[in-house]
Amino acid sequence: MPLVPAAEDSLPAEVRLRDLRANDVPVSIVARVVTAERREIVRKSDGGRRPVLSGLLSDGTASVRFTWWDPPSDPIERGEVLRAVNVQVREFQGRVELTFNWKSRVAPAGDADLPKVNPEDIPLRPLAELRSGDDWFRVVARIVRVAPKTVSVGEERRLLHEGVIADSSGAVAFTAWSDFGLSPGEAIDVSGGYARAFRGRPQLVLDERSTVRRVPGEGLPSAESATRGLSRRISDIEATGGGELLELRGVIVALLPPSGLVHRCPECRRAVRQGLCRVHGTVQPEPDLRARLVVDDGTGTLTVNAGRPETERLWGRTLEQCLQTMRENPDPTLLEEQLFEAVFGRRIVVRGRGSADDFGVTVYPESIEVEAMDPVARARSIAGALGGSPG
Ligand SMILES: [Zn+2]
């Protein structure tokens, strides 16, 4: 029997992140840093500060959150591949996490040390079944839209690409942190991404670890048919917590405050009260129009958050005309009443993105079409809205 050096013998085998199980046995892993954020935790006992680095690691088989107590002072960069020995695995809220402590040893590694993953081995997932926190899935979908965007990450400016993809089960928003050269209409097979919650909805995140392949895309909806969408019942939209590329029809039954003439901070567009923005302090507020419309289709209600152009069109009045009314009669409730009278009982078709919170679903419209109605039909619609019948 060949002799194995003791040190070699005691070195635990590397575990793929997909195979991690929470137990008392420390593991060795090789993984890439997907995100890393350094913080300081204040100890309750003596007020001392303890540095901690936390974020997400991925080895292509799964993404796992990690916490690294007392990390080295040299920065750990996104994209770095690390080999870590003696790492603790624990479970938190039903998901495994890694904890690096003083017993862990961490050294740089290379791409070649990462596990080899064949995309075909990754299970295919319908978009409608993506949940925040998911990884280790593959999706085949059509790019409905995509556009570049520049964001600030710390002090760094980064270019990303945002859009929406669709398959026959539904549509989700995506963010690509690497440029995959995506363009609308293309069918793609994506693996190595993960899903995270964004505005209460799962969103697909792609980065340099993700693989994007062009595919023929048989059976996928065209980009055009995905954007046209099919009208959905409000109860169904509520059940799924909103979604991308929504279309719904219903009657405006109420207006929620703040609606009508509002004042916004010129810096951040937050609502300003008495000239005070809660972030930027005293500012010169800019007038704006908005309408928070409660829409009912007989199966349920949701809120449509209409911005200035949609509000002006629904109301038939411009911001300038509203400001003129205010100069003549400086009573803000008057405008809100007039807006309510103008929109109440109107049947509308709304297209846009929706997300849910404790107060229900809010839709951020890309378009609102008003169905033309004669006064009799409108009166019937108002009566139906008040009676709660499906009109
Ligand atoms: Zn502000």
Residues whose N, C-alpha, C, O or C-beta is under 5 A from the ligand:
A	BS01	ZN	C265 E267 C268 R270 C277 V279 H280
